[in-house]
Amino acid sequence: MSGAAVTPRVNDVELAAAGEALGEEELRQRACTELLRQAAIGAGLLAADDPPPAGGAFSEAASAAIEALLDRELAVPEPDEQACRRHHAAHAARYTDGERVQLRHILFAVTPGVNFTALRERAEACLIDLRARRRDEAVGDDDRFAAAARQLSNCPSGSAGGALGWLTAAGCAPEFAREIFGQSTVGVLPRLVRSRFGLHVVEVLARQAGVARSFEEVRPAVAQSLRQQAFATALRQYLQLLAGQARVDGVALEQAGSALVR
């Protein structure tokens, strides 16, 4: 017989209510935020009687305390001129005006209670099927993607075969735009695109290049991008340290001393 399921928790705080089914990613997000909330209490930035989160919702005081904690604990260096120039040279396509992409997608939405592992498997199976079929079938057979979108997509665009029309980076969620813009691929992208809405199978139908901007024009944006990267790295390392010092049950977290997740 298998043992009883382990209740996800950080130290003595449970991460999910009874009967609440969470995907792996949402569990990790709750665990990381709870680690930070408890660290804020330990640092004297948050009252010890701050209520544990209900349904993943933290108190306003906890949110403010976590922000203060990160301001104090994370060392985020200011990018120098050389680093900014290297980044711009390596990612010049990101810093263009007017780039447009015509695409369609199939959205596998992450919703409360969804089994994320099963959802990802469905999305990957759809992606593999579409890429295999489009390689093997005659050019011009464009109905496979549209049919799959109508059947599987959780986006209203599914009724239109997944068509989103022409988009700019400003019109998309940032994490979605990073995977789509500044690239050259046309056709079904070789991997799933992850966004705050879920998992996307994406087909790029056409691209219109933007106008390149000089380093001097975009230096503030380049510097901000490098600051965000440095903050993400510092936060990941800090969370690993906190995880190594806590008792974490029922959710897999990287701990200090292990390789960083890229």
Secondary structure as UniProt FT lines:
FT   STRAND          9..10
FT   TURN            11..12
FT   STRAND          13..14
FT   TURN            18..19
FT   HELIX           24..42
FT   TURN            43..44
FT   TURN            48..49
FT   TURN            55..56
FT   HELIX           60..73
FT   HELIX           81..90
FT   HELIX           92..94
FT   STRAND          96..97
FT   STRAND          100..109
FT   TURN            112..113
FT   HELIX           116..136
FT   TURN            139..140
FT   HELIX           143..152
FT   HELIX           156..160
FT   TURN            161..162
FT   STRAND          163..167
FT   HELIX           169..171
FT   HELIX           174..180
FT   TURN            181..182
FT   STRAND          187..188
FT   STRAND          193..195
FT   TURN            196..197
FT   STRAND          198..208
FT   STRAND          211..212
FT   HELIX           215..245
FT   STRAND          248..249
FT   TURN            256..257
//
